[in-house]
């Protein structure tokens, strides 16, 4: 009896970890349509960005474009405490896209709100001892700003709107289609700056990886259940009925498996071969993406990209724990049957 309760507890633990992985996956799916281009040198200004959007032949087909640059170790002073050193993100475009899903309080500065700024939770705590800081004034490198909202982050930083001629070192593209091809984003980066980014972050690649991982705790018990259920059909004594039931069950299983694969493997065209006979496609793709990941990790990632990477790591550990719990539960079931 005690072993039974232990097995049930392990099963519920696995289910809890799986649900936790789904919550992290939900956050990652919000950024599935984003691509970030990192450059080692300044490549354009907000004024250049505005001209590009105005001169585009089909502006309605463009993604939401946000430029950014990071000034490190700037003095930030509050009204209550002495100044602290923190990073300052200067953003041209949508702060909502740049800090995707990380707003913890207040609101983002409106368009051309030159006096508005955002602060991280860490900076708010250091300057004011609280995260309820909307409306407070701070001074960044000699310029005064009013806090509009707070960002979920343990990093110490502030974010302001960039000036028209501020040199930018990064581009963030946000597409409405979560499966937009990475090559499309890379082509747009080249059109805007004249060269490919030195570091390239693919939101839909990492969300796809997370989706596959989060599906593992479902696929494993599902396959075990199908195997057991299919074996039960052998008990039907009437041959014609047994064959009919097996065919019907096989059709249902194939349909569910196809639906599951469609949900799990929703990749963009870049991650699938033109012909399935191209056996070397996936090894080359994996090597290419590993190299791209190593290149982009040479840069200090933007808050949204860093959060996405952290969520991916959390999903790996949550799924590992869930699968391990399932394995222990199923192994206990097998041992119980052998003893019987």
TANORBEL-V905091 format. One line per field, one symbol per residue. ss: DSSP state (A for helix, B for strand, O for the rest). psi: psi as a letter, one per 20 degrees, with the letter a starting at -180 (. if undefined). burial: + if it has 16 or more other C-alpha atoms within 10 Angstrom, else -. Layout:
BEGIN
ss: ???
psi: ???
burial: ???
END
This chain:
BEGIN
ss: OAAAAAAAAAAAAAAAAAAAAAAAAAAAAOOOOBBBBBOOOOOBBAAAAAAAAAAOOOAAAOOBBBBBBBBBBBBBBOOOOOOBBBBBBBBBOOAAAAOOOOBBBBOOOOOOOOOBBBBBAAAAAAAAOOOOOOOOBBBBOOBBBBBBBBBOOOOOBBBBBOOOOOBBOBBBBBOOOOOOOAAAAAAAAAAAAOOOOOBBBBAAAAAAAAAAAAAAAAAAAAAAAAAAAAAAAAAOOOAAAAAAAAAAAAAAAAAAAAAAAAAAOOOOAAAOOOOOOOOOAAAAAAAAAAAAAAAAOOOOOOAAAAAAAAAAAAAAAAAAAAAAAAAAAAAAAAAAAAAO
psi: gghghgggggghgghghghghhhhhgghhhjhjqppppqhrpirrhhhgghghhiphmhhiqrpppqqqpoqlqpppaigrrqrprqppppocohhghlojjpiqbrqqrpknhiqrqqrhggghhhijrinjpiqprpolippqpphrqpoqiqorrprpqrhjppqjqpppoqhoikpphhgghhhgghhiirqqhpppoghghhgghggghigiggghghgggggghhhhiiphpghggggggggghggggghgggghggglmqrhhjqqhpiinhjggghgggghgghghghiiqoqqggghhggghghhgghggghghgggggghhhgghghhh.
burial: ------+--++-+++-++++++-++-+++++++++++++---++++-++-------------+-++++++---+++++----++-++++++++++-+++++++-+++++------+++++++++-++---++++--++-+---++++++++++--+++++++---++++++++++--+++++--++-++--++--+++++++++++++++++++++++--------------+-----------++--+---+----------+-+++--+--------------------+---+----+++++-+++-++-+++-++++++++++-++----------
END
